[in-house]
Structure formats: structure tokens, C-alpha cells
Amino acid sequence: MGNSGSLLAKIVTELRFELKGMKIEVDSRGYYGNFGGAYIPEMLFPNVEELRQNYLSILQDASFRQEFDHLLKTYVGRPTPLYYATRLSEKYQSKIYLKREDLCHTGAHKVNNTVGQILLAKRLGKQKIIAETGAGQHGVATATVCALMGMECIVYMGEVDMARQRPNVERMRILGTEVRPARSGSKTLKDATNEAMRHWINHPVDTHYIIGSVVGPHPYPDMVARFQSVISEEIKWQLKETEGRENPDFVVACVGGGSNAAGAFYHYFDQDDVQLIAVEAAGLGNQSGESAATTVLGKPGVLHGSKTLLMQTSDGQVVEPYSISAGLDYPGIGPVHAHLFESGRGQFYSATDEEAMKAGILLSRLEGIIPAIESAHALAALDKMSFEQDDIIVVNLSGRGDKDLETYIKWGGY
Ligand SMILES: *Cc1c(COP(=O)(O)O)cnc(C)c1O
């Protein structure tokens, strides 16, 4: 651990991988191939180390599993349906299933992780929760479980983001969470992250920091992926029931930080017959200067406590990303996705604002489901892929479009 500059210098950049039978698994130091680790200030070490030493034994404990599964079932509404989209399948001349994470309580997959982390926080004896949020969706998912558990919650949010995402700020407040504005720097997500880290350093004993995607220092990416892995766990038995086989030919998911994709891919990482399709946001186009497609534009670097791919200037300043979808508007991707990309195990596509909006309206018209604009990016990739008639494709529908109504209205074209 220690300061990220000196550690970065030691990183081996040699590329070594084997595609066949490859294991996408985190090693004991928190690396997926060349990416991951824990690049944190010395003062954060005790907090992260406490988590690292305890998370696996807590997650594997039978009574923890029982409590987690019970809440997923009775509170979140799991299992979510695996829906055969007849009209969409006709359009693409193949068999398309939608994994309906949009039907989770609060309208997206994020709550799978916040339920898991708050139960873990309780096992660690923590009484208070902090989080940071950009678009506000992770803040709402965190505020929700804090209300559920009667735990005190502070969510840091950039002042600029608070103004842009007013409804989510009010949702958090209704739920009893204090939203603290981050007023430094660009007053957006990375400033909120810095404030949350500082808060955690000053309150190491009673506070747990809930990170909302497969990002952050080890063990967060692995821990969040495990909580979200319920998505592919369910896809396996649901597909077995309807198609007689557990493995589809493709799993498609959008990637912001990468938690819904990691959950949808998790039990297929080592299944070579399943193609893993990750879709990033290309904004106004990857060459426009207004994009969030990290694997196209990013380079290795350290972001949010781990070594990963991120969008940065030649002197290492983080570049502000852009996407019409607030949840994909992130300058990096989790280390597991950087590894999926580098190793070739995952195929990465990107979809522009326009392609995503069209795909969102198409799904609304064909299936009566208005998707979150994040999820619409995953749907947009169907136009860029080619399949056989009896190919089975599972698209992870990460969230519903209610929160995006204003954006749909402004976009028009329906
Ligand atoms: C937050 C969010 C995303 C992006 O986050 P990941 O960690 O990449 O999954 C995608 N879809 C929805 C609906 C979201 O709310």
C-alpha cells in the first residue's frame, strides 16, 4: 500500500494471457491480470484491510447467505424474470431474452449490492454508512437499505450533480439520508469520492463505506461482483428451465463502472461457449471529445483506488466523460472489465446517445418496456452484432426508464 505514485512505478505491464479455459478471478492481492489492487492513502489502510480480512468469511457464512437471500426474495423482489422478448426476437431473427433487473425494488440492479453491503456492515459491527454518488442512483439504493436497517447514512454528492439530479437528492432525503454537497474541484463525482474517503479516514471504527460498482480498492470489485452474481446465477437455472441449457450464446450488458455486467457475466466467465458483450457509452461519438467509452479512449492508470483503464490526458489528469445516460458517465471501468478487455475474453462495443435512444424507444414499442437509458445502450449493441437464427442472447436490462422520462421527452422522436 502507500502512495500511488511509487506503487504505480512498480507495476508490471507485460501482457500475458491465455484465452482458453481462462479464469477471470481475483488473486489474493486483488488483481485481475494486470488490473486491480488497492492504491489507497496509508491512513485508509486499516479500514480497507479490515474489510479484506473479513469479507470472504462473512459472505460464505450460512446465516449471512440466508439473510441475504431472504431480503433479495422478500424485499428486492428476486428472482427477477428472464423474459423471452418475442417481437424483439423477430426483429433480430434470433432468440432474445431480457433479464429484468428493472423490476428490482428501486428500479435497478444496484440494490442487490447495497443490501449485501449493509448486511456485511452490520456483521462488522458498524453503525453508520457513507457513500458517494454521481447520478444519485447509488445514493438512492444506499439510502433505501439504510432506512430498511435503521442506520444513519451520509451520501456525498458534488454540488453540480445535486443541481442536475434534484429528484434523486429529494428521494434520499425522504428516505432519511443526509446529502452532503462536495464543493471542491469540479463539484462532481470525483470530488464526492474524495470527501467520502476523507470522512472514512476520520471515522474508521463505526462507519462502513458502500461503493456502488465493481470499482475501488480491493476487495470492493470482487465483493460487489459477488453480490451482483445473483443475476447470472438466476439466468442459468431460468434458461435451463425454458431452453434446456444453462448457457446462452451471448450475454450483453452495459458498462458504467461495470457492476450489472459483472453480475450478468459472473457464472459465465469460465464458460468459453458464452460470448460476453460489454457495451460502453460513446456519447456524441468516440472521436467527438464527448464520450465515455473507456476501452476506446482510456489508458492504464489509477482511479478510485485501483489500477484500471481510465480516460486521461497525456499528463494523467482524468478527462470528464460524457454520456446522455448519467449512470454510464464515468471516466473508468472496474478492473475486472479492464482485464476482460485486455485478455480478449470480453468483446467491447460502444453505442452513441442517438443509438441508445433509438434502441430505448424501439424496446418500448416492441415489448411495452421503457428501459433505463443505460440499459438502452446494451440493446443498441444488437444492431452491431451478428447472430444465427437459433442463437440465444440474454440482454441484461439493468434498470427501468422512469427516472429518465425527462431525457426521453427532451429527445423526442417517438
Ligand atoms: C448505475 C447504473 C448502471 C451503471 O452501473 P454499472 O455498475 O456499470 O452497472 C447501469 N444501469 C443502470 C440502470 C444504473 O442505474
The ligand as an SDF file (V2000), in Angstrom:
LIG
                    3D

 15 15  0  0  0  0  0  0  0  0999 V2000
  -25.8020    2.7550  -12.2730 C   0  0  0  0  0  0  0  0  0  0  0  0
  -26.4400    2.0780  -13.4170 C   0  0  0  0  0  0  0  0  0  0  0  0
  -25.6950    1.4600  -14.4350 C   0  0  0  0  0  0  0  0  0  0  0  0
  -24.2000    1.5290  -14.4990 C   0  0  0  0  0  0  0  0  0  0  0  0
  -23.5430    0.9470  -13.4210 O   0  0  0  0  0  0  0  0  0  0  0  0
  -22.7760   -0.4400  -13.5260 P   0  0  0  0  0  0  0  0  0  0  0  0
  -22.0030   -0.5340  -12.2820 O   0  0  0  0  0  0  0  0  0  0  0  0
  -21.9310   -0.3840  -14.7580 O   0  0  0  0  0  0  0  0  0  0  0  0
  -23.8080   -1.4820  -13.6510 O   0  0  0  0  0  0  0  0  0  0  0  0
  -26.3670    0.7880  -15.4350 C   0  0  0  0  0  0  0  0  0  0  0  0
  -27.7180    0.7440  -15.4750 N   0  0  0  0  0  0  0  0  0  0  0  0
  -28.4660    1.3240  -14.5170 C   0  0  0  0  0  0  0  0  0  0  0  0
  -29.9530    1.2400  -14.6290 C   0  0  0  0  0  0  0  0  0  0  0  0
  -27.8580    2.0090  -13.4670 C   0  0  0  0  0  0  0  0  0  0  0  0
  -28.6250    2.5990  -12.5410 O   0  0  0  0  0  0  0  0  0  0  0  0
  1  2  1  0
  2  3  1  0
  2 14  2  0
  3  4  1  0
  3 10  2  0
  4  5  1  0
  5  6  1  0
  6  7  2  0
  6  8  1  0
  6  9  1  0
 10 11  1  0
 11 12  2  0
 12 13  1  0
 12 14  1  0
 14 15  1  0
M  END
$$$$
